[in-house]
Amino acid sequence: TTKPFVHEYWEEVFLFSGDLIVGNDEQGNGGESFKPNTYACRPPGVYHGPFKSVTGCLLMEIHYFDPA
């Protein structure tokens, strides 16, 4: 992605393999690099991204709405 975004649901992410860079600029520079076995949980309303990967990655994302 090239711009941060937000959504109204919970998101859990687990990075199995490869690399994932989060928070780079629109040209793909900068950001924080994550390695395999990284877990993240984002509540609704949290801006996140952009994302990129140098080598590619395998990750699992779970999205769900709060039942309350």
Backbone torsions as a table, in degrees:
resi	resn	phi	psi	omega
1	THR	NA	160.3	-179.0
2	THR	-114.1	-10.4	-180.0
3	LYS	-136.6	149.4	174.7
4	PRO	-63.2	154.1	178.3
5	PHE	-145.8	170.2	-178.3
6	VAL	-140.2	151.3	175.0
7	HIS	-140.2	169.2	-173.0
8	GLU	-96.0	12.3	-178.8
9	TYR	-123.9	161.5	173.7
10	TRP	-71.3	149.6	177.8
11	GLU	-140.0	126.3	173.4
12	GLU	-116.4	137.2	-176.1
13	VAL	-132.7	135.0	173.2
14	PHE	-126.4	125.6	179.6
15	LEU	-92.7	111.3	-178.7
16	PHE	-81.3	-44.8	-176.5
17	SER	-152.5	163.8	179.0
18	GLY	84.3	-157.0	-179.7
19	ASP	-130.7	152.7	176.4
20	LEU	-139.6	127.2	178.7
21	ILE	-111.1	127.5	-175.5
22	VAL	-118.4	134.4	174.7
23	GLY	90.4	17.9	176.1
24	ASN	-70.9	164.2	177.9
25	ASP	-81.9	-178.4	-176.2
26	GLU	-63.1	-20.9	177.5
27	GLN	-91.7	0.2	178.7
28	GLY	88.0	11.1	-179.2
29	ASN	-93.2	149.5	176.2
30	GLY	77.3	-158.5	-179.1
31	GLY	94.5	171.2	179.3
32	GLU	-104.9	130.4	-176.4
33	SER	-93.5	135.5	178.3
34	PHE	-119.9	146.6	-178.1
35	LYS	-111.7	172.1	179.9
36	PRO	-53.2	153.2	-179.0
37	ASN	71.5	28.5	174.8
38	THR	-97.0	137.3	178.2
39	TYR	-120.4	140.2	174.9
40	ALA	-138.2	145.6	175.3
41	CYS	-130.8	125.2	-179.1
42	ARG	-119.4	123.5	176.2
43	PRO	-76.4	166.7	177.2
44	PRO	-58.2	145.8	174.9
45	GLY	85.9	4.1	-178.5
46	VAL	-96.2	122.3	174.4
47	TYR	-69.9	138.2	177.5
48	HIS	-153.6	163.5	-174.9
49	GLY	96.7	-175.5	-11.5
50	PRO	-61.7	168.0	-179.0
51	PHE	-124.8	150.1	169.7
52	LYS	-155.7	165.1	176.5
53	SER	-140.5	135.9	179.1
54	VAL	-81.3	-44.6	-175.7
55	THR	-103.9	-4.1	-172.5
56	GLY	92.9	162.8	-179.4
57	CYS	-153.0	158.0	173.2
58	LEU	-118.1	118.9	179.3
59	LEU	-138.2	161.0	176.4
60	MET	-118.1	129.4	175.8
61	GLU	-116.5	136.1	174.4
62	ILE	-120.9	127.0	178.5
63	HIS	-115.9	139.0	176.6
64	TYR	-157.6	154.6	177.2
65	PHE	-96.8	146.4	177.0
66	ASP	-69.0	123.3	-176.7
67	PRO	-71.9	-8.0	-176.6
68	ALA	-70.1	NA	NA
